[in-house]
Amino acid sequence: MYTWEELEQFVNNCRACPLCHTRKHPVMGRGDHKGKLMLVAEAPGSQEDLAGIPFVGPSGKVLDELLAAAGIRREEIYITNILKCHPPGNRDPLDREKEACIPYLKYETYLLKPQAIVCLGRVAAQRLINPDYRITRQHGTWIERKGCFLTATYHPSALLRDPSRLEEAKRDFQAIGEKLRHLERAKK
Ligand code: SF4
């Protein structure tokens, strides 16, 4: 069994797919290693590639707004991506890149053991919930898998492009906050 530090070292040294040639920094997940909530997006954007940190810049500000709607602080959750390296031009991740990188996400999930996972955007939802997932129709619905609850909502970058969806996403996050509080109460 590997530690979080060892996992980060593996990611930092990874050359398992061609994105290792174009990335500036690999972007390992960040946050509370005892967090009950895991957010999973598709891949680091260009700002994250420069900083080596997930959700910085304008999309990070949108994410903070969504978390505030849920009454959740960023420090108490864990945020990661399916790909740990930035795809050039922000293109969608290729299947072979996702398959090369998914073991890291699986290991993050194994170490964290979250009570809930929220997919941010279509790519993460289709990889983690259902290959046919339609974010505009199905966002905010929950499924349970091995005791962990999964849902999806819009990616913060998509909300920057289309702010008319922001209120829907905030409502999803309010429900996510409620779900976590409900799960916490059920444990007592
Ligand atoms: S995207 Fe994932 S598999 Fe590809 S080089 Fe980066 S860490 Fe390795």
Residues whose N, C-alpha, C, O or C-beta is under 5 A from the ligand:
A	BS01	SF4	V11 C14 R15 A16 C17 L19 C20 L83 K84 C85 E97 A100 C101
